[in-house]
Amino acid sequence: MRDVLDELERRYRAGDTVALGTVVSTFRSAPRGPGASMLVAADGTVTGSVSGGCVEGAVYELAQEVIGDGTPVLQRYGVSDDDAFSVGLTCGGIIDVFVERIDPADFPALGAVIDSVHAGEPVAVATVTEHPDPSVLGRRLVVWPDRDDGRLASSRMHDAVADDTRGLLDVGRSGTLHYGTDGERRGEGMSVFVNVFQPPPRLIVFGAIDFAAAMASLGAFLGYKVTVCDARGVFATEARFPGADEVIVDWPHRYLAAEVDAGRVDKRTVIAVLTHDPKFDVPLLEVALRLEVAYVGAMGSRRTHDDRMARLREVGMTDGELAKLSSPIGLDLGARTPEETAVSIAAEIIALRWGGGGERLADKSGPIHGHEEHAPHTRS
């Protein structure tokens, strides 16, 4: 919806009726990802795209039908080898497009959604895209971190979708949730697409080493926008870090301070210091440990850790500031390889975010999710 939001707002404020087609699932080589949208107005005007041109004509016709009768439709578009020039995706991918009618009477909370997006307030729209009961299909729930607006068909359904939507909102990632028909965590029959309006949290990895490459790939998988930074240009190259969104050649402490000044570091930011070199680590951690961020971890042996802590105290870091540092970095998983170490670090980040203890679930009793009201649950 974000890519057509300006036109949607203009039409909505004017009281117009439109149809919105949104990509809710993709398979294989799909041209556009979940959340890509195409807006069709009652006067025939089209804004946006769901496939870069492959199926827009078919979606346009479907949108006109939806404007007319108000019945939302989930439509799959794909292609087979012997049908590559019919309505479908010539790239060989498959997309599911959900087309719904939107107007002020049908979606009264949209104005608040638009206001939140403009204000930079995190918000998500959860829409039922599959359900055997036609009266449930297309129902919406607008979710903020501290409240929600709308009502699904039952309390169980409402609570499950609201909780899981907040999980996606926390990581800044849109996606499809699957449930039983009454919101059961285990089951099939209901799908809900969650359109999240929040930039993903940042993972900044310092140190262009093989462990950083593994961490960048895993961080991207977990929904972070990943930056790898190192002062050594010969190592900090895009070719070595294909999982990163950006690779920066700069002194770590200088880069982090500049990002803070630019307002691009916030409470959700995760900082992983993998250089284990005092000339980089100490000035960097002087900056990082004085920030209000989600996590600061530093790699190194016990000896490296002790030496690092002594150096940080020498430059005036307080015990309270040093207490923010996760070092040696990660949970004790017995990791050996860069990939296993990345899992160890990610596990610590997740445990700290949700209050987990890192124990084996088989050795515990009681609820699996210690903070059930906020725990994300996604299957796709």
N, C-alpha and C positions, 0 to 999 in steps of 0.2 A: 504493500500500500504506500510505502514511503515515496516510491518513485513517481506516483501520480497524486501525491497528497495536495499539492497546490491547486490543481484543477478540481480535485474532489472537494476541497474546502470551498472553492468558489461556487461550485454547483450546489453544495449542501447549504451554504449560507443564503443562497438565492431561493432555496426551497425546491430545487429540481430533483427529479428522480433519475438515478443512474444505475447501471449494472457494473459490478466490479468482478473481473475474473482474476483469480490469484493462483499462482502455482503453489500447490500444497505438498507435492511429493515429486521426486525425480528419480529416474533409474538410468543407469549407464550414462551415455554421453549426451545429457540434456543440455540445450543451449543456454538456459537460464535457471537459476536456483530457486528454492522455496522463498516465497515472499514477492517474487516478481509479479507485477500487476498490470492489467489493461483495463482502462475505464471507458465505458461506452455510455454516452448520454442519450436521452430520449430523442434528441434532434439528429442523432447519427454521428456526432463527433467522437473521435477515438483519441485517447491519450494513453501512452505507454505500450508495453509489449510483454507477452508471455513466452515467446519463443524466437524472437528475432525475425519473424516473418513466416515461419513454417505453417502455423495453424491459426494465425490471427483471423483469417476469413471465417473459419468455422466457429471460433470463439465469438466473433462479432455477431453472427447469426443467432447463436445460442443466447448471447446477451440480450438481443432484442426480444427474444421469447420470454426471458426472465423478467425484463422490464414490464412486459405485457401481463403476465399471469402471476408474477411474484414468487414463483416456486423455484427455490435454489436447486442447482444441479452440479453434481460432481462428474466430470467427464475426463476419460483417459484418452490421450493422444499418443500413438506410437507408430511404428513402421515395421514391415517385414520385408525381406529381400525382394519379394516379387511384387511389392506394392509401394515402391519408394517414391512414386510420383502422385499418389493419391493424397488425401488430407492426412498429414502425419509429419513426422520429423525425419527429414532426409539424413540427419546425422546418425540415425539408428537408436536414439534414446527414446525414453518414455516419460511423459509428464502427466500428472493429474492436476486438472484445473477446476477450481471451485468457483462457480458463477453465482452471485447473489445480488438481489436488488437492495439499493440503499437510498433512503430519503429520510428527512427529519422525523417523520412519524414512525418509520420502521426501526430507526437506529438513533434514538434521542440522545444517547451517551456519546455519539461521535464528536459532538462539539467539544466535550471535555477532553476527549482523546487528542484532538487537534491542538487544543490549548496546552496540554501537557507536552506534546511533541515540541511545540514552539518554545516552551519554557525550559526544555531540557530535563523534564521530569520523567523518570522511567514509567512506562505504561505498556500494557500488552492487551491485545484483543484475541480472545479465545472463541473460536467458532466451530460448532458441530458440523462436520462435513460428511459424516457417514453415520446413519442410524436407521434401523428398520421402521421406526415410527416417523412418518412424514412430519408430524407436528413438532418433533424435536430437531429435525434437520434445519440447520441455519440459525439456531439459537446462539446468542452471543453472551459472553461474559467479559467485561472490561475489568482488568486487574491492575492495581497499583501496589507498591510494596506494603502499604498500610490499609488498603481498603479495596472494595470491588463494587461494581455496579452491574446489575442484571441478575437474572435468576434462571438457572437451568431447571430441568424437569423434576428433579428430586434433590433433597438435601445431600444425599450421598454423592450424587453426580456433581453437584455444585461444589462441595467441599474438596473432592478429589481434584477437579479441574482447577479450582482456585489455588490449591496448594502446589500442584505441579507447574502451573503457569508461573508462580512466583519463583520456582526453581529455575525455569528458563529465563525469566526476567533477571535473575541474579547474575547469570553468566552472559546475558545479552545475546541470546541465540533463539531464533525462530525455529519451529519444528512441529511435527505431528505427534500427538499423544494417542495411545490406544487403550481402550477399556472394554469391560463388559457393558451391556446395554444400560445398566443402572450405575455406571461409574466404578464397577469392580476393578480392583487393581490387576487381577488376573482374569482374563476373559477377552472375548472378541465381540464385535458388533457395533462399537461406537469409536469413531475417530474424531479428534479435535485438532484443528490447526491453530497454533498459537503464533500470532504475528507480534514480534517484540520490537518496541521502539526504544532502543537503548544501544549505544555503541558497546561492542564487546569489551570486557576488561582487558588490560594490557599485561603481558608477560614480557619483561625485559631481561634478557639473558646476556650477561657480561662475560666475555671470554670466548674466542672463536676456536673452540676445541671440539673433538668428536663427541664429548658428552653434551655440548651445547647443541649440536645438530640433532641428537636424539631428543633433547628437551624441547627444541623448537617444534619438531614434528608432533610430539605428544601434546604440547601446549596448544597447537592449532587444532588437534583432534578434540581437545576439551573445550574449545570455543574461545580461546584467547586470541587477541591480536598480538603477534609475536615479533619482537625486535631483538636482533642480535647485534651487540656492539663490542668492538675491540679497537684498540689504537693501532694494531698491526694490519695494515692494508693487504699484505700478502696472504693473510689467513682469513680476513673478513671479506669474503666474496659471496655473491648470490649463488654461484655454482655449488659452493660447499654447504649452503644452508637453504635448500629448496623448500623446507617447511616453514621458513620465516616469511612474514609479510614485508619486512624490510631489514637490510643489513647496513649498519652504520660504522664508518671508520672515524673514530674520535676517541679522545681520552675518556674513559668511563665516567669519572666524576664530573667532568665538564659537560658531557652530554646529558647526564641525569639532571644536573642543576639547570641546564637550559630547558629541558622538558618540564621541570617543575615551574619555572618562570613563565613558560608558555601555557600553563594550565592543563597539560596533557598527562599528569600523574594524579591519581585520586585514590580513594580508600580501597578500591578494588584491585589496584595495581599490585602485581607480584614481581619481585626482584630476585633473580637467581645469580649469584656471583660465583662463577666457575673458574676464574682466572688463577686462584691460589698463588698470587704473586704480590708481595707487599707493596710494591710501587704502584700497583693498580688498586689493590683491595682497600688499603687504609684510607686514601682520600675519597674513594667511592663510598665506603661504608660510613665515613664521617657525614656524608650527605644523606645517604639512604636511611640511616638509623634515626635521623631527626625528622623523618617524614611520617605522616599518618597514612600508611599503606597496609595492604592485607598481609604481606609476608616479605621478609628479607632473609634469605638463606645464603650461606657461603660454604663452598666446597673446600676440603682439605683434611689432612690427617689430624690426630689429636695433637701432635707436636705443632703442626701448622696453626691449629686453632689457638693453642696456648700462646704462641708467638704473636698471632694476630691480635688477641685480646690485650696483650701487654702493650703492643704498639698503639692500639686504640686508646687505651688509658693514658698513654704518654701524650697524646694529642688532645686530651681533655674530655673524652667521652665519659659520661656518667654511668653508674651501675644500672640505672633505669633505662638508659638508651641502649646499653649493651644487652639488656635482658630481652630486647626485641629480636635479637639475632638468633636464627636457627643455624647452629654450627656445632659439629659437622652436619651438613645438610642431609635431609631425608630421613625416612624411617628405616629401622633395622629389618630389611627383607633378605639380607644375605646377598645383595646385588653384586654382580661382578662386571657385566658388560655395560657399555654406555646406555643401551636401551633399558636394561634392568635398573640402572641407576636413575634414569629419567622417571621410571615408574615409582621408584622409592621417593623421589622428590615430589612428584605429583601427588602421591599418597599422603605425604605430610601436609601439603597445601590443602588438600580436600579435608583431611582430618581436622585441621585447625579451623577451616571455614565452617564446618558443620558440628564441631564439638566432638568428633570421634576420638576414640582412644587408641586405635591402631591394633586392637586385639583381634584374635581369630573369632569370627562370629560363632563358630562351632563350640567355643569355650564360654560363650555368654548365654544368658537367658534374658527374657523380656523382649521388647520391641526391637526389631532390627534397626530402624531409624530412630535414633535417640531424640531427634528433633523432628518428629513426624509432620508438624504443621508447616515446615519449610522445605522438607527434603524433596528434591526433584525426582521425577520418575518418568523416564522417556523410553519408548520403544518404537522403532520404526523399521 
